[in-house]
Structure formats: structure tokens, C-alpha cells
Amino acid sequence: MNRQISKEQLTIFLKKQWKAISLRMTILFIFTITLVLPSGKSKISNTPVDNTFSKNSKNNPPGNISPTSKPFNPFGILGNNENKVTIKVIPKDAGLKNINSGNPSAAVPSIITKISSTGTKTTQAFSANGITNTVQGIINPTSNIQTGVDSSTLRDNIAIIFKNSDGTTFTYIPPGTPPDEVRWGRYTNNISKYAINYPVNWQFLYSVDSEGNEGLILYPPGVDVLDSDSPYITFGFSQSILNQPGTTLKEAYPTSIIVDGVNGTLYTNGPLGQSYITSILDYRNGNFGLSSSKSDATFAYIYFYMINSLTLNIK
């Protein structure tokens, strides 16, 4: 499959389902999720969403919140360019043993939020001690990160590589201690057949797109999800990217990766701390995507262990 995708093609894909908001970030979001997604600082405009849902929403009782916009699809944005990129395989990191378990007792949100196809936001109670169901999946709030990372049954070959302004590259290696508080949980999608660990103490929003795929977006604790500068991590599955013709990329540094036997490409667009991180995997006649809007110490750490915990083609 051709991995050279233009900004226009990805923007078209994005607007096919989530027409109310266009991303303001020069970042490749490589999967279909229909969440109301504020973006970070960038060149693309953003339409505000329902201002009744905020960082204090954990205090709101479960129920409907009237919509102000329809959900959209954050499939992603890269710049245009006619310069082809070279993709190379990087050896798998060997330091994925004895991972810090984080803080298993950290407080988790009291709710998660579902975005409907019309843009209506509905909150539902989230259990810190038991399983919580989404439309297509389940959340286990007490999953161990080491178990998640060891869950792959097929080959992994994963590296997060950043390109510096002087042309040199830097391969990210996580510190032994988390740079911020994290409690690991695990989300399993029973339709798209994948499971992934994620910071369960973060705010959790999800939606099902017009193709029937559930996508998710995560915000750190205390972050206002309506603020266009709020950082996030988002992931999900889509069939539609395969329908986009391949052209070229700009400002993206690609690295070939293999996750649980599935081939893909990880992209960054600058040095560590100044870049997004996003991955596309050729999965189940479509694509799985995982994207982070930033790469500071906390986001790079969480992204690294999230992608290494990803299990595909689960039974």
C-alpha cells in the first residue's frame, strides 16, 4: 500500500463524516473517530463545540448535553510537498521489561462521554473498580502496563524517531519513572478486534462514525476539552483511508514499524517536544491509527507504551 498521502486527501477524508470542525494542527490523525476534537496550535481553523461540557464535567450527572455541532473525523493533516520520503526499518527497542506500573490507585474520572452522529454528547458513569462498556468495547480500569506490552503474539518492531532541525535524528527511549501521574487501564474493541492500554486517569470521549467504527480521544486530567489549545491522544480504526490515492508528504519523518505482526508507518514532524506523533497500521482491510498532538515528556512516554501495548486481531 502506498503510504504517501497528501494534506488535501486526508482533509477530504476527515470532512466526510465530521463536518463541523476542521483541525488546526499540522498533524496526521490517521484513524476514523467521530469525537468533538479541539486541536492544538496550528494553521487550520477550529469551530468551538458545546460549551456546557468542560474540564469540570466529572461533576455533572450522566445524561444528555444539547449539541452545538456535529462530530467530525480527525483523520489528519500533513502539508503538501512533491519530495518523496524514505522509510527505513528501525530495530525494536529492547527495554520493555520491568516497566513502572504507574499509580494503580490514581483517581479516575467519574464519567466518560459519548458523542452521537448528530453531535449530542451523552455522559455515562465510569467505574473505577469494574468494567465499563462503550458501544463496541469495554474498559478495564485496573490493567497492568507490563501485561499489555507483553500481549503481542506476533512480531513487534517499533521505534519513535524524531528529526532535528540540523538533520540529525533522535530515537525516543522512555525514562524508568513516569514523568507524570498515570494509571494504566485497557480498552478492548470487540468489533475491530484490538486492545490497547491507555491512561485511564485521563478524560475519555468516544463516538461511532458513519462506517460503524468506534474512535476515542483522551485528554489529560484538568484539561478543558473545549480549549482549542488542549493536547490530546486519539486512536481508532477506519476503512476509508485505503480509498485515498497516494501522492506525497511534507514535513513528516516516517519510520516503518511492525505492531503485533501488522506493518505500518510512524510519522513525526520535528524534534522531540515540538512534534506530533502519529502511526498508521495496515489493518483488517483498513487502517488502525494512534496519534498524539504533542511529544513533551508526558505525551511521548504515554504514546510509547500505548503503541507497544497494542494487541491486534484479538479473538
Buried (B, 14 or more C-beta within 10 A) or exposed (E): EEBBBBBEBBBBBBBBBBBBBBBBBBBBBBBBBBBBBBBBEBEBEBBBBBEEBBBEBBEBEEEEBEBBBBBBBBBBBBBEBEEEBEBEEBEBBEEBEEBBBBEBEBEBBBBBBBBBBEBBBBBEEBEBEEEBEBEBBBBBBBBBBBBBBBBBEEEBBBBBBBBEEEEEEEEBEBEEEBBBBBBBBBBBBBEBBBBBBBBBBBBBBBBBBBBEBBBBBBBBBEBBBBBBBBBBBBBBBBBBBEEBEEBBBBBBBBBBBBBBEBBBBBBBBBBBEBBBBBBBBBBBEBBBBBBBBBBBBBBBBBBBBBBBBBBBBBE
